[in-house]
Amino acid sequence: NNDIVRFVPTSLGSNTAGTFELYFDGSDVDLNSSAERIEAIAFAPDGRLLISTYRSYNINGMTGKGSDILAFTPTSLGDDTSGAWELYFDGGDVGLSNQQQESVNGLWVDASNNELYLTTIGSFFIDPNFYGNGHDIFTCEASSLGDTTSCIFNSFWQGTDYGFNYVNIDALWIE
């Protein structure tokens, strides 16, 4: 749960074939507890690996919640993963503070404008005018990221409009 495995295809299509390999070993870089299991992954426009954890994390003394997004700059990947962590998105700064419901579990970043597309484990409530559920996708148009995250939020996709009444979205890729 704290690792990332990738598929390396040798052929695609109706006869897809290939191998799986360890891409990211979380235990090598201080992702050790069940609360620190990886819930969402994406890549920042600069190539850094972005992850969100299931619940609270303590990584080399940096602490936060599952509503945060962390950026990992690797020096090596695979069986001997190493690199540096930093806070990419502070969910508490923008109103995502309910650890049980508002942990980020779906993430995609638009490289053309650095806009974040997000889903949460359950219901989210940013303010009285912006709220939703785990079957909705919303965007963060960030004016700042990191320790002082600030966003303008917009609804991107309402799951109930497409029959996703009781199905949470836990991964996404948008083209």
C-alpha positions in Angstrom: 0.0 0.0 0.0 3.0 2.3 0.4 4.6 1.3 -2.9 3.9 2.1 -6.6 4.2 -0.7 -9.1 4.3 0.1 -12.8 3.5 -2.0 -15.9 6.1 -2.1 -18.7 4.4 -3.3 -21.8 6.1 -5.3 -24.6 2.9 -5.2 -26.6 -0.5 -3.5 -26.4 -4.0 -4.2 -27.7 -6.0 -7.4 -27.6 -2.8 -9.4 -26.8 -1.3 -7.0 -24.2 1.9 -8.4 -22.6 4.6 -7.1 -20.4 6.1 -7.1 -16.9 5.4 -5.4 -13.6 8.2 -3.7 -11.7 8.6 -1.8 -8.5 8.6 1.9 -9.4 8.6 3.5 -5.9 9.4 1.8 -2.6 7.6 3.9 0.0 9.3 2.3 3.0 12.7 3.5 1.7 11.5 7.1 2.0 9.6 7.0 5.4 6.1 5.9 4.3 5.7 3.1 6.8 2.3 3.2 8.6 -1.1 2.1 7.3 -2.2 5.7 7.6 0.6 6.6 5.1 -0.7 4.3 2.4 -0.8 6.0 -1.0 -4.3 7.1 -2.0 -3.6 9.3 -5.0 -0.7 9.7 -7.4 0.0 12.1 -10.2 3.0 14.0 -11.7 3.6 17.7 -11.4 4.4 19.6 -14.6 8.1 19.7 -13.5 8.1 15.8 -13.3 8.0 15.4 -9.5 5.9 12.6 -8.2 2.8 13.8 -6.3 1.1 11.6 -3.7 -1.6 11.9 -1.1 -1.7 9.6 1.9 -4.8 7.9 3.4 -4.6 9.7 6.7 -2.0 11.6 8.8 1.6 11.3 7.8 4.9 11.9 9.5 7.7 11.8 6.9 11.1 12.8 8.1 9.5 15.1 10.7 7.1 16.7 8.1 3.5 16.1 9.3 0.1 16.6 7.8 -3.2 15.0 6.8 -4.7 13.0 4.0 -6.1 16.2 2.5 -2.5 17.3 1.7 -0.5 16.5 -1.5 3.2 15.8 -1.2 5.8 16.3 -3.9 8.7 13.8 -4.1 11.8 14.6 -6.0 13.6 11.3 -6.6 17.4 10.8 -6.7 16.6 7.1 -7.4 13.5 5.0 -7.9 12.8 1.3 -7.8 14.2 -1.1 -5.2 16.3 1.6 -3.7 14.1 4.7 -3.8 15.6 7.9 -2.4 14.9 11.6 -2.7 13.4 14.6 -1.0 9.8 15.4 0.1 8.1 18.8 0.3 4.5 19.9 0.8 2.9 20.6 -2.6 -0.8 21.3 -1.5 -1.9 22.1 2.0 -5.5 20.9 2.1 -6.2 22.5 5.5 -5.3 25.9 4.1 -8.2 25.7 1.6 -10.9 24.1 3.9 -10.2 20.4 3.4 -9.9 19.6 7.1 -12.2 16.6 7.8 -9.7 13.7 8.0 -12.4 11.0 7.7 -14.1 12.4 4.5 -11.8 14.9 2.8 -8.7 12.9 2.2 -7.6 13.3 -1.4 -7.9 10.0 -3.2 -8.0 11.0 -6.9 -5.6 13.5 -8.5 -4.6 14.8 -11.9 -2.6 17.9 -12.7 -3.1 19.8 -16.0 0.5 20.5 -17.1 -0.6 23.4 -19.3 -1.9 25.6 -16.4 -1.0 23.7 -13.2 -4.7 23.2 -12.3 -5.4 20.3 -9.9 -8.3 18.0 -10.5 -9.3 16.3 -7.2 -11.6 13.7 -5.7 -12.0 12.9 -2.0 -12.8 9.8 0.0 -16.2 11.1 0.9 -18.2 14.3 1.3 -16.3 17.6 1.1 -17.3 21.0 2.3 -15.1 23.9 1.3 -17.7 26.6 2.2 -21.5 26.9 2.1 -21.3 27.5 -1.7 -18.9 24.7 -2.6 -19.3 21.1 -1.5 -19.8 17.7 -2.9 -19.1 13.9 -2.5 -16.5 11.3 -3.4 -18.2 10.8 -6.7 -17.5 14.4 -7.8 -14.4 15.8 -9.5 -13.5 19.4 -8.6 -10.6 21.6 -9.6 -8.2 23.9 -7.7 -7.0 26.9 -9.7 -4.1 27.6 -7.4 -2.8 31.1 -6.9 -0.2 29.6 -4.5 0.9 26.1 -3.5 3.0 24.6 -0.7 2.8 25.9 2.8 0.4 28.7 1.9 -2.0 27.0 -0.5 -4.7 29.2 -2.0 -7.3 28.0 -4.6 -10.3 29.0 -6.5 -12.4 25.9 -6.6 -14.7 24.8 -9.5 -16.9 21.8 -10.1 -15.6 19.8 -13.0 -17.8 16.6 -13.0 -20.9 15.8 -10.9 -21.0 12.0 -10.5 -24.7 11.9 -9.8 -25.4 13.4 -13.3 -23.8 10.2 -14.7 -25.2 7.5 -12.4 -22.3 7.5 -9.9 -24.6 7.9 -6.9 -22.8 5.5 -4.6 -19.5 5.0 -6.4 -16.4 7.0 -5.3 -13.9 8.0 -7.9 -10.4 7.0 -6.6 -8.3 7.6 -9.7 -8.5 9.8 -12.7 -6.7 10.8 -15.9 -8.1 13.6 -18.1 -7.2 14.2 -21.7 
